[in-house]
Amino acid sequence: MASSKIETFEDFARVHALLLASSGIPPPLHRQLFHKLSAETFDGGDFFRVEPCGDDPQRRLVLAAELMEKESQLFLVDHAWTFRLPDARKQLLEIPGLAQRMASLMCVDLDLASSHENGHVEPGESHGNNDTGNVAEILEQEIHNAGEKGAEGVLWLELEELNIDDAMLCSLDLSNKFPNLVALSLCGNNLQNPEAVLQEVTKFKSLRALWLNDNPVLKNCDDLMDLIVKNIPRLEIYCSCLTDNFSEWALGFCGGMYGKDNPGCFNYASLSLERLTSLDLSDRCIHSLINKKFSPEEMPCLSHLNLRRNPFDKNSADDLIQLLNGFSSLHSLEVDIPGPLGKSAIEILESIPNISSLNGVSASEVLETGKHWVDSNLQPRFPQWDPDESLADRVISAMWLYLMTYRLADEEKLDETPVWYVMDELGSALRHSDMPNFRVTPFLYMPDGKLTSAISFSVLWPTQIVHQGDECTRDFLFGIGEDKQRSARLTAWFHTPEHYFMEAYEKHRQLLDSKKFTFASPCIEPSKTKSLLQDDGSALRVYTDIPQVEEFLTRPEFILTTDPKDANIIWTSMQVDDEMKKATGLTDGQYINQFPFEACLVMKHHLAETIEKALGSPEWFQPTYNLETHLSQLIGNYYARRRDGLDNLWILKPWNMARTIDTTVTGDLSAIIRLMETGPKICQKYIERPALFNGRKFDLRYIVLVRSMRPLEIFIADVFWARLANNPYSLDKSTLSEYETHFTVMNYIGRLNHMNTPDFVEEFEKEHQVKWLDIHQRIRKMIRAVFESAAAIFPDMQRSTSRAIYGVDVMLDRFFQPKLLEVTYCPDCTRACKYDTRAIVGNGETVKGSDFFNYVFGCLFLNETKHVSPL
């Protein structure tokens, strides 16, 4: 037999053709990729270096080579950790060294290193230049630099991080030595007494700028700023903030015109603002921008303006927009969105038409893509952890800032569970940019030519010319534009404008509230459907592909046939559409176990939409968001709950998957957003305080039989099934990934412990001192409302030749109020056929599981009501 092992580039290209085409790797680099994969060449360390980002708990990747041309080279990046999501915690706890490596890679172990290793200095420790002698030397040097003018000519004095305390400040007698000071910086010292500081600094009557940043005194006196400004009338800058007195000097300082080398006052030649082209007023605590010096007349050449993170609470949006429109040369603007100038990027650009760049993004791109807010300078989210948290818990919280994902597939099927991975230290140091210079993509190398031999790597290559010392970046959301909610999805990694999302949520909530009490039942006078039983007594022919129907449908009124064209009734697990009818020869006169548009019930995102359109937000349906369309509203709800101190645990469910596949419980906003990458999902508020049965979570499966949608004619089976979790319920974070703690469907995962329904009810009533029939009536009312909603919103759902059964899953909260979980298309109901049980409603007779389809078919096609009750 010929070997399938990859030996030549031609073999590699043939076997990996689809992967190469989908990866985006430039074809000229394919041969280089083959050679590096064959030899397992990891040579990134020869071209790049990883370095810390100052005090931020993250690292960045920098090009160490002299120059790298666009698409000139390709690098393999190893995967330091690969896992399925439910296994993450277990691996961190059991694989030696994994938690330690991931904690270091994600920078969540910094507090475990010594304070000196992290550059931390305890109060009283020395930086090496923080005694009185060093202060004196600095002062003498400043006087020397002033030359003939001596101390009186010193206008700018910086005494930073010298451990100056209150007593030393008083002893220095700075106001007498340097009477003409314009700017004084005392940042990073040990000043604590407000009275002492106030006494000394208010002696400088010509002071324009005073910096006391990073001194304990700022925390010791809330009104210190007011007292200082009141006593230094000319002060324009206080602790980096502009005072209400700011004028030409402060604007010149923010524009880079004035500084230590050119204080801009007295016998130094002042520079006019006329030539100023760029002005950064960010983080200046400006309350009013209306100022005679901030004007088009004073700054006619101003082309770039940064107004981020200022309250402007004394100005209206109209006043600010009118002022900015006067700057004819202003083309680039940076501002908070939403913020003082408007709620959205589009609104601001329409109000200030001269702007060609907003927050670093071209105005044309904003208007073309419909971006509501843009920000090229978003502050990154850094991992948060408690000192007592284990390394595993820290990594679980931080990993969503680093994870990437893929899903395996072959010719036969798609892997139901996605794979998540963390790139090695080099790959994980690639930070985000909207205009990246590198691209990275996962790649599965199959050295034996088969998926079973696949080894996963990431492939990195330059997409721009990169020079030595440049930071290497990638687009975390490559290929995702505003049509796929790019701006909102950046919230996974960055602090985006909370107000924008909270406003989006508030509008959504108001829309739902407007639907309350407006729903009217579509039912008119109910008319019973006719029995299909023929006058001559001949049996109804049934075609089915469901084994349980073949085995358990034993009533003489029905006979099975293998020819679908010959059948009166088609009971199938396949979707019956026009194509299927054409292929099988089915006709419109045959009865089918499906209703048109039933996706409005059985697909989770459509179910939520149906209920919201009909009823708004009924108390029996948890807040639910389709992440593909309503991510902003979900983020706003998350922020609002956090603001109000409410719990924030959510459950993510794929639109149309059963058995809790790819379903996750989390309270991590970054995790919620990142989980969108594994397929379309809804995000639903988790029922954190459910009713429990012997300390365990449970839900209830009801079977609903539908004869007609208009008029609505539905029945509920007298028997329902309680599904129990295996483990005691817990909200501890360490349990959120435990299937047998938070999920109840044990048919496929975990131990299946069947409990007879009447026994469950008896024990539940005894444990909680409630009457089950009261709960049952609330559930019946809720189920009726669900199907009324579908009939009202989708009137075309009715078809006279449709009959169907659905599974309705219900959970009870701690007040024993029902909560709808989902509606499932339920063609086989295999579990119902497994057990005999006694009906707890109706006449209490024992219901044989093997007779389940007999009374289902009797109800739907013969108009019988044995073991079912009308809703």
N, C-alpha and C positions, 0 to 999 in steps of 0.2 A: 504494500500500500504506500502511495506517495506521501511524503511528509508534508504537513501543512504549516510547518514552522516558517516564520518570516526570516528570509535570508538575504533577499535583495530589495533594493528600493522599489522595483516593479511589483514585487510581492506585497510590500508595505502599502503602496499606493492603491493596489487592487483591493486588498482586504479592508483598508480604512477609507475607502473612497467617500462613503456617506459622512463619516466623521470629519474628514478633511473639508468636505464641502460645507458642512453646517458650522464648523468651528470658526470660520472667518480668517484662518491663518493664510497669509498671502502665498500663492502657489510657488513663487521663487524660494520660499523658505521650507518647502516640504521636504526636500532632500536633506537639508540641514537638520530638520526635526528627526528624520529617520536615523541619521548617524548618531545624534545625541541620545535618542531613545535606545538604540541598539547597544551603545556603550555606557548607558546610564551616566551621561556627562552632566554634572551639576556645576557649571563654571560661573554662575552668577556672582560668586564672591570675588572673582577677578575683575569685575566690571562695576560693581555696586558696593555701597557701604550703608549700613543701618546705623542711624544716630538718633539720640533722644531729641524731643521737641521742647527744650527748655524745661519749665516746671510742669508741663502738661504730661499726664500719664499715658503717653503714646509715643510711638517711634515713627520715623519717616525714612524713606529710601532715597538715596542721593547717588547720582552718577559719579563714579570715581574715575572712569576712563576719560580721556581727553575729549572725545567727540563720538557721537553715535548717530549715524544717518537713519532716516526714515526707512522702516522695513528692511534694515540691513542685517540684523541678527535676531536670533531667537534663543530663549533660555528656558530650561526646564525648572519648574518649581515643585518641590516635593510637598506631599500632603502630610502634615504633622499629626492629624487626627481625622479619622473617617468613621462615621457612625450613623445608625438610624436613631431618630429622635428619642423613642422610648428607652433606648439603651444608654443614653448619654451619661446619666448620673452613675449607673452601675459601672460603666467603663472607668470613669474618673476615680471611683472608689477602689476598683479591683486591679487596674493595670498599673504596675509599679512605675512611678515617676511621671505618669501622664498628667495628673493634676498639677504637679510642680512645674512641669514644662509649660502647660497651658496658662497657668497663673503668671508666669514670667513673661510669656509672649504677649499676654493681654494686659500686662502692667497692673495686676491686681494684688501683687505681693510686695508692693513698695514699702508698706508699713512694717513688714517683717524684717527688713534690712535695718541696720543701725542708723541712727539719726545722722551721723557724720557721713555715711555712705550716700545718703540722700541729700546731702548739702544742707541739712537742717541745723540751725544754731539755736541753742537754748538761751533764754534770757541770762545775761551776765557772761556768756561765752564770748571769746574774742574773735574778730575777723582779722586781727593783726594790725588795724589802724584806727582803734577806737578809744584811745585815751587822750587826756588833756594835751599831752605833748604833741600828738599828731594834729589835733585841732589847731594848736598854736602855729605849727609849721605851715598848715594850709592858709591860715590868716596872713602870716608873714609873706608867703608866696604871692597871695593876691595883692597885697600892698606893693610888693616889688614889681609885679606886672603892671600896676597902674602908673609906674614911673614917677614923673615929677608931681603928678596930681596926688600921690600918696593915698592914704586911706579914704580921703574925701572923694577920690576918683573911682573907687570901687562901687560899681552899680549893680553887680550881679554876683551873688554869693551862694555857693552850693556846699552845704555841710551835711552830707547824706551818709547814713549808716555808720555813724561815728560813736554810737552809744551815748549820745549827749542826753543827760537827764535834766531835771528841773533846776537843780542846784548849779550844774555846770552852765546851763543857758544863762542864768542870772549873773554868774561870775564872769562870763565872757564880755559883758557890757557892749554888745554889738552895736547898739543904736548910737553910742557915743563914738565908737571907733569908725563906724561906716554910716554917717548920717544921711547920705544921699542914696541909699540902697533903693533900687527899683524892683529887684526880685530876690527873694530869699527862699531857699529850699532846705528844709530840715527833715526830709523824708527818711523813714526807717530808723529813727532814733528811739529813745526811751522816755519821751516827755509824757507826763501823767497828770500833772496838776493844772487844771484849767486857769486858776487864778495866776499862777506863775507865768504860764505861757501868754495869757492875755496881757499881763503887766509888761512883758518884754516886747512883744511884737507890736503893740499899739504905740510904741515910742517912735516907730518909723512912719513919719507923716507923708513921705513921698513914695511909699511902697505901692507897686502896681500888682505884684504877684507874690503869693505866699503859699508854699507847699508844706503841709504837715502830714502828708499821707503816711500810713503805716506807723502811726504813733498811738500808744494807748489812750492819750488824752481825747482822741476823737470819740471813743466809746464812753468816756467818763463825763462828757458834757454835751447834751443834745443841742443846746443853743449857742455853742461856741462860735459858729459861723456868724450868726446874727450880731453877737457882741463885737467880734473883730471887725466886721464890715461897717458897723456903726461908728467904730472908733478910728477907722482908717478910710477916710472918705474917697481916696483915689484908688482903692483896691479894685482891680478888675478880674483877677483870677485868684480863687481860693481853693486849694486842694484839687486842682485841675478843673474846677467848675468856674464858669463865667458868672460873675455877680451881675446884678441889675445895672451896675455902673459901666459895663464893658463898652469900650469905644474903639477907636482906631488902633490903639496899642494892642489890646487883646486880640483883635482880628489879625493884626500883623503877626503876632506871635503864633497864632493857630495856622497862619498861612506860611510859616517858615521864614518870615522876613526878619523878625526880631528874635534875639536869643542872647546868650552870654557874650558872643563876639560882637554883637551889635544890639545893645539894649534899647536903642531907639528913643532915648530921652536926653534931655539937658544938652550938654555940649557935644553929644554924638549926633551925627546927621540922621534925621529921621527919614525913613523911606515912605514914599507915598503909596497908598493902596491902589493907585491907578493901574499899575502894571501887574497886580496880583491876578494870576490865572487859576490857581487851585487853592481851595480853602477847606480844611478839615475841622468841622465843629462837632464831631461825634463825641459822645459821652461828656458833654460839658454842662449838663443840668440846666440848660437854657430854658427859662420860663416864657420869655418874650423875645421874638426875633425882630420885632418892629423897633428899629433903632436908626437914628439919623446917619450913623456911619455904615450900617449894613444897608447899602442902597446901590442901585445901578449907577448913580452919579459918582459915588466914591470908588466903586470897583467895576468900571465899564468893561474890563477884559476878563472877568471871571467866567471860566468855562467849566470847571469841575467843582462841585459842592457836596460835602458829606454832612448830612444832618442827622445821622443815626442816633438813636437812644437819647433823645432829648424830649422833655414833656411838652414844651410849648403850650402849657395849659392856660396861658393868658392870651393866646391868639386863636382865632377861629380858622378853620380850614380855608374859608374863602379869603381871609386876610392874607394868609401865608401864600396861597396860590397867586393872588393878585401881585404880591411883592415879588415872587420868583419870576412871574411872567415879564416883569420889567427888565430882567437881565437878558438882554438880547444875545449875548455871547454864551449864555449858559446852555451847554449841550449834554453834560453828564451829571447825573444826580444820584445820590445815595440817601435813602430814607427808609424808615420803618414802614412795613406794609403788613397788616393795616396799621395806621398811625395817624398823626395829626394832619397829614395832607390828604388822606382818603383811605378807604377800606380795601381797595384793590389796585394792582399795578395798572390795569386798563383805565380805571377811573382817574388815576394821577396823570397818565400820559395824555388822556383826552383833555385834561384841564390845563396841562402845560405842554402845548404842542411842539415847542422848540426842542424838547428833550429828545436826544437820539440814543441815549444809553441810560438805563435805569438799573441801579444796583449791579452794574457790570454786565448787564444783558441788553442787547440792542433792542430799541423800541419796536422795530419791525418784527423781531422774533416774538416779543410779548404779544403784540397785536395779532400776529398770524396764528400763534399757537393758543391764544386765549388764556395765557397765564394770569392768574389772579394776584399772585405775589411772586416776587423773584428776590433772590438774595445770593450774591456771590461771596458773602463774608459771614456765612452762618457759623455760629459757635458749635463746635462738635460736642456730642454727648460723650461724657467720660464714664467709665464704669463706677458704680457706687456700691460700697459694701460696708458692713458693720465689722468692727475689729474682731468680734467674736465669731464671725462666720468662718466656716471651713473653706479650704481652698476649692473644694468641689462646688460648694454653693456660690462662691465668687465667680468661678468660671462659668457656671450655668447662667448667671446674670449677665456676664460680660460678653459671652460668646456671640450674641446676636450682632455685635458690632464687627465681627470678623468672619462669620460663616459664609460659605458658598454652598450651592446645591446642584445636584443633577439627579436624573432618574434613569435607571437602566431599562433597556428594551431590546428585544430581538424580533425575528420575523413572526413569532407566535403571540407574544403578549408584552404589555407594558408593566413594569414592576409597580405594584400598587403603593409601595412605601418609598418615599424619596430618600436619597442619600445626602447627608450633610458632611461638610469637611472644612478643616481649617488649614490654610496654606502654612508653610514653614515660616520661620522668622523673617526671611527676605520677602516673601510674597505678602505676608501680613503687614509689612511696613508700608505697602503701597496705600497712600491716602487718596481721598476722593478729589476729583476736579471735574467741573462741567466742561472744561477744555483740556482733557488729559493728553499726556504725551506717550502713554503706553496703553496697551490693551492686554488683558489676560483672559484666558478661556480654559475650561477643563478639557482634558483629552484622555480617552481610554485606549491604551496601547495593548494590543493582543498579540504577544510574541508567538503564540502557537496558532494564531489565526482564528481562535474561538473566544467567545465571550467569557467562558469559564477561566481563561488565562489572563483576563484583562487586569491591567495595573493602571490606576488613575494618577495622573499628573495634572499640573496646570502649565500652560504655555504662555510665555511673556515675550512681547516684541514691541519695539518703538513704532509709534504712529506719527511722530514728528521728529525733527532734528533736535537732539538733546546735547547740551554742552556740559562740560565738567562742572560739578557743583550744583547743577540743576536738580530740583526735587523731581522724582519719578512718580507719576500719579496715574490713576485709572478712573474710569467712570463707574461708580458703584451701580448705576442704573443704565448701563449701556443698552441702547436700542429702545429705551422707555421714554416716551415723550409725554406731553401734557394730556394727550388723548388717553393715556394710561395712568394719569394722576401722578406724574413725576414729582411735582412740587410737594405734594402731600407725602409721598413715599420717602422723601428725603428726611422726614421726621424720624425715621428709624436710626439715623446716624447724627442728626443735627437738631439743635434747638430752633425750631421754626416758630413763626408768630402765633402764639396761643390764641390771641383774640380773633384772628381770622377763622380758626377752626371752631371756636366757641360760638361765633356768630353764625357760622354755617349750621351748627347743631341747633342753635336756638330757632332758626328759620324752619329747620326740619321738624322740630318739636311742635312749633306753632301750627305747621301744616297738619300734623297728625292730630293735634287737639281740635282743629277745625272740623275733623271728620266725626268727632264724638256725637252720638245721638242723632246722626243724620241718616243712618242706615235703616232702610225699611225692607222687611222681608219680601222677597219676590213671589212668595207663595200666594196663589189665588185659591179658589175652592179646590181642594185636593181631589183628584180623580184617580182611582186605582187603575193601575195598568192591567191589561187583560192577561189571563193565563194563556200560555202557548200550547196547552194540551189540546190535541186535535180531536175533532168530533168522532172520528173513527177509532179513537183509542190507540192509534199507532204511536210508538215511542219516538221521542225527539232524538235525532242523531247528533252526537257530540264529537267534535274533533278536538284533541288536546295533545300537547307535547309535554304536559306536566305529569310526572310519574304518579304523584299522589292522587290526582283525579282519575287516572287510569285504574289505580288500585282500589280506591275507596268509594267511587261513585257507583253504587250498586242498585239504585232504585230502578224498578222496571219501567218507569216512565222515560228513562234515558238509555240510549244504547250508543256505544262507542263506534266510531268509524275512522278508518285510516285515510280517507279521501276528504280533504278540506272542502272541495267543491260540492261534495254530497251532503255536507253537514248543515243542520239547522242552527247549531251553536258552535262558535269558535272560542275555545277557552285556551289561550296561549300565553306564554311568557314573552313572546316577541311583540314588538311594536307593529301594529297593523296600520299601515299608511297606504297611499294610492299605489306606490311602487310594489309593496308587498301584495296588495290585492291583485294587481295586474300579473305579477309573477306566479301567483298561486291560483288565479281564476276565481277569487272570491267576489261575491256580489253584495250590493247594498242591502239586500233583503235578509242577509244572514245576521244573526245576533252575535255580538262580539263583547268580550269581557273588558271593554275599554270605552271611555267617554272622550269625545273630542276636547282638546285643551286641558286634559286632566293634569298636565304638567303644572298648572297653576296651583295644584295641591301637592303633588308628589315630588317636585323639585324644591329644595329648601328656600332658594332665593325667590322663586315665584310664589311660594306659599306666603312668605313674609310680605311680598308686594300685594298679594291678593287681600290679606287681612288688613294691611294698612290702608289700602284704597277704600275698603268697605267700612272699616270700623276705627281707623286711626291706630290707637295704641290701647287695646283692651287689657284689662288687668291680668288676664290669663295668658297673655303672650309676651314673653320677655323682649326688651329692646333688641332689635335685630338689624344688622346692616349688611348689605351686599357690598363686599369690599371692592368689587370691580367698578362700582358706580358711586358709593357713598362712604369712601374712606375718610374724607374731610369731616363728615358729620360724626363718624365714629370717634375720630381723634378729639373732636370738640366735646363729645359726651364723656370721653375718658378724662379730659382736663376738667370738665365741670364737676364730675364725681370726685376727683382728687381735691378740687377746691372746696367742696362741701364736706369733705371728710368721709365720703361713702366708700364702700368696698369697690374694688375694681378688678374683679376676677371675671374672665371672659372665656367662652368656648368657641373654637373655630371648627367649622364643619364644611367639607366639600359640598358643592351644590348637589351632586347626584351620586354619592357613594354610600353604600350601606355598611353595616358591621363596624361602624366607628373607624373606618380606614382613614388615615391622615387627619384624624380629629385630635385637637390639642386643647388643654386647659392651661391658661396662663394669665398672669396679671402684668406682664411686661409689654409695654407699648411697642418697643422695638421688635419683640418677637411676633406680635400680632401682624405688624406690617411686613416683616420678612417672610412670614409663612404664606403670604400671597404668592410667593415665587414657586410654590409647588402645586399651583392650580387654583381655579376660581373657588372662593369660599364665602360663606357668611360668617359674621362674627356676632355672637349672641351673648347677652348678659348671662353669666353663669348663675344658676340657682345655688347660692352659697349656703343657704340654710334650709335644706329640704327636710320634709318629714322622713324619719328613719324607722326602720324595722329592726328591732334588736340591735340598734347602733349602726346598721348598715343602710346604704343607699338603695333605693328601689325605684322602678318605674312600672307602668301598667300598659299592656298592649290590649287595645279594644279592636274588635272587628266590626266594621261598618259595611252594610250591604246597601247598594244604591240601585233602585229600580228606575228612578226618573230624577232629572235635575230641575225641570220646569214642567209641571209643579214638582216641588221637592218631595220626593218619596223615599225616605231612607229608614233603615232599621239597624239596630245594634244587637249584636249577639248577646245572649243572656250570660254567657261565660266570658270572662276576660282572663288574662294571664299576668301574674306578678313576676317581675324579673328582678333578681336580687344580686347585688354586688357581693363579692366573696370576702372582702376585707372590711373592717370597721371604718366608718367614714372619718376623714380628717381633712383639715384645711392647711395642714403643715406644708410648706413649700416643697419639702422633700418627697411628698406623696403625689404631687400633681401629675407626675408621669406614670404613676402606678395604675395600670389598666383595671385591676381587680378591686381598686378602691373607688375610682370615680366613674366607672362604666358598669353597666348591668347586663349587656348582651353577651352571655357566656357560651353561646352556641359555637363560637369559632375560636375564642381565646379564653383560657382559664378553665376552672372547674365548673361544670354545669350542675347546679343543685336544684332539682325541681321540687316545688312545694305545691301541694294541692291548693287551689284557690280558696275554697271555703276555710281551710285551716289557716291560711294567711289572714283572711278577713277576721276570723274569730280571735286570733292572737293580736292582731293590730288593734281591734276594738278594745281588747283588754289592756293592752300596753298604754294606749293614749286616751282611754275613756271617751271614745267617740262612737257615733252610730254610722256604720258604713253606708247605709242607704241614703243618708243626708249627703255624704260625699259623692255617692253615685249619681244623685240627681244633679249636682253641680257639674259633674263631668258630662252628663247627657246634654245639659243646656249649652255647655261650651262646644261640644262636638256639633250640635245642631247649628250653632252660629258660624262654625268654620265652613260648613257646606252651603249655608245660606249666603255667605260672603262670595264663594266661588260662583254660585248661580247668579248673583247680582252683578258681579263684575264681568262675567263671561256668559252672557245669555246664549251664545251659540254652542255652549257646552252640551246642551240637550240634543240627544239623538234617540229616536224611538226604538232603535235596534241595539241600544247599548245597555248592558247590565255590568256591574262591577262590584268588587269588594276591595276595601282599603283597610290597612292597619293604621290605627291612630295611637300614637305613643304619648302618654300623659305622666307627669310627675306632680307630686303634691309638695307644696311648701310647708314650712313649719306650722302655719296656721290652717293646714289641711285644705287650702285652696288649690284647685287644679291649675296646672301650667301645661300648655301644649308644647310638646317637643317637636314632633314632625308627623306627617302623613305619608305612609308608604304605599306604593302600588303592591298589592298583596295577592298575586295570582295563585300561589301555592299553599301558603299557610301551613307549612310542613309541621310546625310545632303543634298546631291544633290537632293534627292527626295522631300525635304520639300518646296523648293522655286521655283517660276517662276522668271526668271531674263532675262535681255536682253544681248545678247552676245556683248562684246565690241570689238571683232575682227570679222573677217569674214564679213557676210552681215548685222550684227547688229540686226537680228531677235530676237524676244522673245523666250527663251528656257523654255519650261515647265518642271518643276522638275519631274512631274509624267511621262514624256517621256524619262527620263535620260537613263534607261536601254534599251529602244527601240533603241536609236541611238548608244549606246555602243555595243549592239549585232549586230546592222546593220553594224557597222564598222568592228568588229572583225570576223564576220562569213559570212557577205554578201558583204564585200568589199565596203561598202558605206562610204561616207565622210561627211555626214550631221552633222553640228555642231562640226566637228573636223578638225584639220589642220595637215598635215604631217610635221614631224620634219626632 
